[in-house]
Amino acid sequence: MLHIYILVRDVLLQIKQTFTQTLRGLMLLAQPAELICHFLQLLHKHAGPNV
């Protein structure tokens, strides 16, 4: 019985780790995207409507 418990615990820990890493990766991807959007907005504002 204990063997199954340990196995399940290990699997859950692995899932949690993977989830955390994926989340961190997504946050890292989201930051440049926000910066690019901000930059494009500034560019559009300064260049005027003809861009």
N, CA, C and O atoms as a CHARMM CRD file, in Angstrom:
* protein
*
  204
    1    1 MET  N      0.83900  -1.20500   0.00000 PROA 1      0.00000
    2    1 MET  CA     0.00000   0.00000   0.00000 PROA 1      0.00000
    3    1 MET  C      0.88200   1.26600   0.00000 PROA 1      0.00000
    4    1 MET  O      0.62400   2.22000  -0.73400 PROA 1      0.00000
    5    2 LEU  N      1.91100   1.24400   0.83000 PROA 2      0.00000
    6    2 LEU  CA     2.81800   2.38700   0.91800 PROA 2      0.00000
    7    2 LEU  C      3.51900   2.63700  -0.42000 PROA 2      0.00000
    8    2 LEU  O      3.76000   3.78000  -0.80900 PROA 2      0.00000
    9    3 HSD  N      3.83700   1.54600  -1.10900 PROA 3      0.00000
   10    3 HSD  CA     4.51000   1.62300  -2.40800 PROA 3      0.00000
   11    3 HSD  C      3.67400   2.43400  -3.40100 PROA 3      0.00000
   12    3 HSD  O      4.20600   3.27800  -4.12200 PROA 3      0.00000
   13    4 ILE  N      2.37600   2.17600  -3.43300 PROA 4      0.00000
   14    4 ILE  CA     1.46700   2.89400  -4.33800 PROA 4      0.00000
   15    4 ILE  C      1.41300   4.37600  -3.95600 PROA 4      0.00000
   16    4 ILE  O      1.42100   5.25200  -4.82100 PROA 4      0.00000
   17    5 TYR  N      1.35800   4.64000  -2.65500 PROA 5      0.00000
   18    5 TYR  CA     1.31000   6.01900  -2.17000 PROA 5      0.00000
   19    5 TYR  C      2.53400   6.80500  -2.64600 PROA 5      0.00000
   20    5 TYR  O      2.41600   7.92900  -3.13400 PROA 5      0.00000
   21    6 ILE  N      3.71200   6.18900  -2.49300 PROA 6      0.00000
   22    6 ILE  CA     4.96400   6.83900  -2.90200 PROA 6      0.00000
   23    6 ILE  C      4.97500   7.08600  -4.41200 PROA 6      0.00000
   24    6 ILE  O      5.40900   8.14200  -4.87200 PROA 6      0.00000
   25    7 LEU  N      4.50200   6.11800  -5.16700 PROA 7      0.00000
   26    7 LEU  CA     4.44400   6.23500  -6.62000 PROA 7      0.00000
   27    7 LEU  C      3.55000   7.40900  -7.03500 PROA 7      0.00000
   28    7 LEU  O      3.92800   8.23000  -7.87000 PROA 7      0.00000
   29    8 VAL  N      2.36200   7.46800  -6.43800 PROA 8      0.00000
   30    8 VAL  CA     1.41100   8.54900  -6.74400 PROA 8      0.00000
   31    8 VAL  C      2.01200   9.90100  -6.36700 PROA 8      0.00000
   32    8 VAL  O      1.89600  10.87500  -7.11000 PROA 8      0.00000
   33    9 ARG  N      2.65800   9.94300  -5.19700 PROA 9      0.00000
   34    9 ARG  CA     3.25600  11.18900  -4.73500 PROA 9      0.00000
   35    9 ARG  C      4.32700  11.66900  -5.70900 PROA 9      0.00000
   36    9 ARG  O      4.39900  12.85700  -6.02400 PROA 9      0.00000
   37   10 ASP  N      5.15400  10.74600  -6.18300 PROA 10     0.00000
   38   10 ASP  CA     6.21000  11.09100  -7.14100 PROA 10     0.00000
   39   10 ASP  C      5.62300  11.64100  -8.44200 PROA 10     0.00000
   40   10 ASP  O      6.11200  12.62900  -8.98900 PROA 10     0.00000
   41   11 VAL  N      4.58100  10.99000  -8.91900 PROA 11     0.00000
   42   11 VAL  CA     3.93300  11.43200 -10.15900 PROA 11     0.00000
   43   11 VAL  C      3.34600  12.82900  -9.98200 PROA 11     0.00000
   44   11 VAL  O      3.48700  13.67900 -10.86100 PROA 11     0.00000
   45   12 LEU  N      2.69000  13.06800  -8.85000 PROA 12     0.00000
   46   12 LEU  CA     2.10000  14.38300  -8.58800 PROA 12     0.00000
   47   12 LEU  C      3.18200  15.46200  -8.49300 PROA 12     0.00000
   48   12 LEU  O      3.00800  16.57200  -8.99600 PROA 12     0.00000
   49   13 LEU  N      4.28600  15.13000  -7.85100 PROA 13     0.00000
   50   13 LEU  CA     5.39400  16.08300  -7.75400 PROA 13     0.00000
   51   13 LEU  C      5.94100  16.41500  -9.13900 PROA 13     0.00000
   52   13 LEU  O      6.25500  17.56900  -9.43200 PROA 13     0.00000
   53   14 GLN  N      6.05200  15.40400  -9.97800 PROA 14     0.00000
   54   14 GLN  CA     6.55300  15.58600 -11.33800 PROA 14     0.00000
   55   14 GLN  C      5.62600  16.49900 -12.13200 PROA 14     0.00000
   56   14 GLN  O      6.07700  17.40100 -12.83800 PROA 14     0.00000
   57   15 ILE  N      4.31500  16.25000 -12.00600 PROA 15     0.00000
   58   15 ILE  CA     3.31600  17.07100 -12.70500 PROA 15     0.00000
   59   15 ILE  C      3.40600  18.51800 -12.22300 PROA 15     0.00000
   60   15 ILE  O      3.36500  19.45200 -13.02400 PROA 15     0.00000
   61   16 LYS  N      3.53000  18.69200 -10.90800 PROA 16     0.00000
   62   16 LYS  CA     3.60700  20.03400 -10.33300 PROA 16     0.00000
   63   16 LYS  C      4.83300  20.76800 -10.85700 PROA 16     0.00000
   64   16 LYS  O      4.76000  21.94700 -11.20600 PROA 16     0.00000
   65   17 GLN  N      5.96800  20.05800 -10.91100 PROA 17     0.00000
   66   17 GLN  CA     7.21100  20.65200 -11.40400 PROA 17     0.00000
   67   17 GLN  C      7.07400  21.08300 -12.85900 PROA 17     0.00000
   68   17 GLN  O      7.45300  22.19400 -13.22900 PROA 17     0.00000
   69   18 THR  N      6.53100  20.19600 -13.67100 PROA 18     0.00000
   70   18 THR  CA     6.34700  20.47500 -15.09300 PROA 18     0.00000
   71   18 THR  C      5.41900  21.67400 -15.28000 PROA 18     0.00000
   72   18 THR  O      5.67200  22.54900 -16.10800 PROA 18     0.00000
   73   19 PHE  N      4.34100  21.69900 -14.49800 PROA 19     0.00000
   74   19 PHE  CA     3.36600  22.78200 -14.57100 PROA 19     0.00000
   75   19 PHE  C      4.02100  24.11200 -14.22200 PROA 19     0.00000
   76   19 PHE  O      3.80900  25.11900 -14.89600 PROA 19     0.00000
   77   20 THR  N      4.82700  24.10100 -13.15100 PROA 20     0.00000
   78   20 THR  CA     5.51100  25.31900 -12.71400 PROA 20     0.00000
   79   20 THR  C      6.46500  25.81700 -13.79200 PROA 20     0.00000
   80   20 THR  O      6.52100  27.01400 -14.07500 PROA 20     0.00000
   81   21 GLN  N      7.21500  24.89500 -14.39300 PROA 21     0.00000
   82   21 GLN  CA     8.16800  25.26700 -15.44700 PROA 21     0.00000
   83   21 GLN  C      7.43600  25.82800 -16.66300 PROA 21     0.00000
   84   21 GLN  O      7.87700  26.81000 -17.26000 PROA 21     0.00000
   85   22 THR  N      6.32400  25.20600 -17.02500 PROA 22     0.00000
   86   22 THR  CA     5.53800  25.66700 -18.16900 PROA 22     0.00000
   87   22 THR  C      5.00400  27.06900 -17.90900 PROA 22     0.00000
   88   22 THR  O      5.03300  27.93200 -18.78600 PROA 22     0.00000
   89   23 LEU  N      4.51500  27.28200 -16.68600 PROA 23     0.00000
   90   23 LEU  CA     3.98400  28.58500 -16.30000 PROA 23     0.00000
   91   23 LEU  C      5.07200  29.64800 -16.39500 PROA 23     0.00000
   92   23 LEU  O      4.85000  30.74500 -16.90800 PROA 23     0.00000
   93   24 ARG  N      6.26200  29.29600 -15.88600 PROA 24     0.00000
   94   24 ARG  CA     7.38700  30.22700 -15.92700 PROA 24     0.00000
   95   24 ARG  C      7.75100  30.55600 -17.37000 PROA 24     0.00000
   96   24 ARG  O      8.03800  31.70600 -17.70400 PROA 24     0.00000
   97   25 GLY  N      7.73500  29.53100 -18.22200 PROA 25     0.00000
   98   25 GLY  CA     8.03400  29.72100 -19.63200 PROA 25     0.00000
   99   25 GLY  C      7.03200  30.63900 -20.31000 PROA 25     0.00000
  100   25 GLY  O      7.39900  31.49500 -21.11500 PROA 25     0.00000
  101   26 LEU  N      5.75300  30.45000 -19.97300 PROA 26     0.00000
  102   26 LEU  CA     4.70000  31.27900 -20.55400 PROA 26     0.00000
  103   26 LEU  C      4.84700  32.72800 -20.10600 PROA 26     0.00000
  104   26 LEU  O      4.63600  33.65000 -20.89400 PROA 26     0.00000
  105   27 MET  N      5.20800  32.92900 -18.83700 PROA 27     0.00000
  106   27 MET  CA     5.37900  34.28900 -18.33400 PROA 27     0.00000
  107   27 MET  C      6.54600  34.96300 -19.04600 PROA 27     0.00000
  108   27 MET  O      6.47700  36.14700 -19.37300 PROA 27     0.00000
  109   28 LEU  N      7.62500  34.20400 -19.28600 PROA 28     0.00000
  110   28 LEU  CA     8.77500  34.74900 -20.00200 PROA 28     0.00000
  111   28 LEU  C      8.40300  35.11800 -21.43300 PROA 28     0.00000
  112   28 LEU  O      8.89700  36.10800 -21.97200 PROA 28     0.00000
  113   29 LEU  N      7.53200  34.32200 -22.04500 PROA 29     0.00000
  114   29 LEU  CA     7.08400  34.60400 -23.40900 PROA 29     0.00000
  115   29 LEU  C      6.15300  35.80800 -23.44100 PROA 29     0.00000
  116   29 LEU  O      6.16400  36.58800 -24.39300 PROA 29     0.00000
  117   30 ALA  N      5.35200  35.95100 -22.40000 PROA 30     0.00000
  118   30 ALA  CA     4.36000  37.02700 -22.36200 PROA 30     0.00000
  119   30 ALA  C      5.02600  38.39100 -22.20500 PROA 30     0.00000
  120   30 ALA  O      4.52900  39.38300 -22.73800 PROA 30     0.00000
  121   31 GLN  N      6.13700  38.45100 -21.48600 PROA 31     0.00000
  122   31 GLN  CA     6.79600  39.73300 -21.24900 PROA 31     0.00000
  123   31 GLN  C      7.26200  40.41200 -22.53500 PROA 31     0.00000
  124   31 GLN  O      6.92600  41.57700 -22.75000 PROA 31     0.00000
  125   32 PRO  N      8.02500  39.73000 -23.40500 PROA 32     0.00000
  126   32 PRO  CA     8.42500  40.36900 -24.66200 PROA 32     0.00000
  127   32 PRO  C      7.22900  40.75400 -25.52600 PROA 32     0.00000
  128   32 PRO  O      7.25300  41.78600 -26.19600 PROA 32     0.00000
  129   33 ALA  N      6.18900  39.93400 -25.51200 PROA 33     0.00000
  130   33 ALA  CA     4.99700  40.23000 -26.30700 PROA 33     0.00000
  131   33 ALA  C      4.37500  41.54900 -25.85100 PROA 33     0.00000
  132   33 ALA  O      3.96100  42.36300 -26.67600 PROA 33     0.00000
  133   34 GLU  N      4.31300  41.75400 -24.53800 PROA 34     0.00000
  134   34 GLU  CA     3.77000  43.00600 -24.00300 PROA 34     0.00000
  135   34 GLU  C      4.64500  44.17900 -24.41000 PROA 34     0.00000
  136   34 GLU  O      4.14400  45.23600 -24.79500 PROA 34     0.00000
  137   35 LEU  N      5.95800  43.98700 -24.32000 PROA 35     0.00000
  138   35 LEU  CA     6.89400  45.04700 -24.69100 PROA 35     0.00000
  139   35 LEU  C      6.74500  45.41900 -26.15600 PROA 35     0.00000
  140   35 LEU  O      6.75200  46.59800 -26.50800 PROA 35     0.00000
  141   36 ILE  N      6.60900  44.40600 -27.01300 PROA 36     0.00000
  142   36 ILE  CA     6.45200  44.64300 -28.45000 PROA 36     0.00000
  143   36 ILE  C      5.15900  45.40600 -28.73000 PROA 36     0.00000
  144   36 ILE  O      5.14900  46.34800 -29.52200 PROA 36     0.00000
  145   37 CYS  N      4.07800  45.00100 -28.08200 PROA 37     0.00000
  146   37 CYS  CA     2.79200  45.69600 -28.25600 PROA 37     0.00000
  147   37 CYS  C      2.92100  47.15000 -27.82700 PROA 37     0.00000
  148   37 CYS  O      2.44100  48.05100 -28.51400 PROA 37     0.00000
  149   38 HSD  N      3.56800  47.37400 -26.69500 PROA 38     0.00000
  150   38 HSD  CA     3.75100  48.72000 -26.16800 PROA 38     0.00000
  151   38 HSD  C      4.56600  49.56500 -27.15000 PROA 38     0.00000
  152   38 HSD  O      4.23500  50.72000 -27.41800 PROA 38     0.00000
  153   39 PHE  N      5.62900  48.97000 -27.67500 PROA 39     0.00000
  154   39 PHE  CA     6.50000  49.65000 -28.62800 PROA 39     0.00000
  155   39 PHE  C      5.73100  50.02200 -29.89300 PROA 39     0.00000
  156   39 PHE  O      5.87300  51.13100 -30.40900 PROA 39     0.00000
  157   40 LEU  N      4.91300  49.08800 -30.39200 PROA 40     0.00000
  158   40 LEU  CA     4.12700  49.33900 -31.59900 PROA 40     0.00000
  159   40 LEU  C      3.11300  50.45400 -31.37500 PROA 40     0.00000
  160   40 LEU  O      2.86600  51.26900 -32.26500 PROA 40     0.00000
  161   41 GLN  N      2.52800  50.48400 -30.17900 PROA 41     0.00000
  162   41 GLN  CA     1.57300  51.54600 -29.86300 PROA 41     0.00000
  163   41 GLN  C      2.27000  52.90300 -29.86600 PROA 41     0.00000
  164   41 GLN  O      1.75400  53.87900 -30.40900 PROA 41     0.00000
  165   42 LEU  N      3.45400  52.94700 -29.24800 PROA 42     0.00000
  166   42 LEU  CA     4.22100  54.19300 -29.22100 PROA 42     0.00000
  167   42 LEU  C      4.58800  54.63000 -30.63100 PROA 42     0.00000
  168   42 LEU  O      4.46400  55.80500 -30.97500 PROA 42     0.00000
  169   43 LEU  N      5.03800  53.68600 -31.44200 PROA 43     0.00000
  170   43 LEU  CA     5.42500  53.95300 -32.81700 PROA 43     0.00000
  171   43 LEU  C      4.23900  54.52900 -33.58800 PROA 43     0.00000
  172   43 LEU  O      4.36800  55.52000 -34.30700 PROA 43     0.00000
  173   44 HSD  N      3.10000  53.89700 -33.42500 PROA 44     0.00000
  174   44 HSD  CA     1.88600  54.32100 -34.11600 PROA 44     0.00000
  175   44 HSD  C      1.48600  55.72800 -33.68300 PROA 44     0.00000
  176   44 HSD  O      1.07000  56.54500 -34.50300 PROA 44     0.00000
  177   45 LYS  N      1.61600  55.99900 -32.39300 PROA 45     0.00000
  178   45 LYS  CA     1.23500  57.30200 -31.84800 PROA 45     0.00000
  179   45 LYS  C      2.12600  58.40400 -32.41400 PROA 45     0.00000
  180   45 LYS  O      1.64000  59.47800 -32.76900 PROA 45     0.00000
  181   46 HSD  N      3.44200  58.13700 -32.49900 PROA 46     0.00000
  182   46 HSD  CA     4.39300  59.14800 -32.96000 PROA 46     0.00000
  183   46 HSD  C      4.37400  59.31400 -34.47700 PROA 46     0.00000
  184   46 HSD  O      4.53400  60.42400 -34.98500 PROA 46     0.00000
  185   47 ALA  N      4.18000  58.21400 -35.19700 PROA 47     0.00000
  186   47 ALA  CA     4.22100  58.27100 -36.66100 PROA 47     0.00000
  187   47 ALA  C      2.92600  58.82500 -37.23800 PROA 47     0.00000
  188   47 ALA  O      2.90200  59.33500 -38.35800 PROA 47     0.00000
  189   48 GLY  N      1.85900  58.72200 -36.46900 PROA 48     0.00000
  190   48 GLY  CA     0.58100  59.21300 -36.95600 PROA 48     0.00000
  191   48 GLY  C     -0.22400  58.12200 -37.63100 PROA 48     0.00000
  192   48 GLY  O      0.20200  56.96800 -37.67300 PROA 48     0.00000
  193   49 PRO  N     -1.39500  58.48000 -38.16400 PROA 49     0.00000
  194   49 PRO  CA    -2.31900  57.48400 -38.71700 PROA 49     0.00000
  195   49 PRO  C     -1.88200  56.90300 -40.06200 PROA 49     0.00000
  196   49 PRO  O     -2.47900  55.93100 -40.52500 PROA 49     0.00000
  197   50 ASN  N     -0.84800  57.47700 -40.70800 PROA 50     0.00000
  198   50 ASN  CA    -0.46900  56.98100 -42.03400 PROA 50     0.00000
  199   50 ASN  C      0.43100  55.75000 -41.98200 PROA 50     0.00000
  200   50 ASN  O      0.92300  55.31200 -43.02100 PROA 50     0.00000
  201   51 VAL  N      0.65700  55.17900 -40.79600 PROA 51     0.00000
  202   51 VAL  CA     1.47200  53.95800 -40.68200 PROA 51     0.00000
  203   51 VAL  C      0.55300  52.75200 -40.69500 PROA 51     0.00000
  204   51 VAL  O      1.02200  51.61700 -40.61000 PROA 51     0.00000
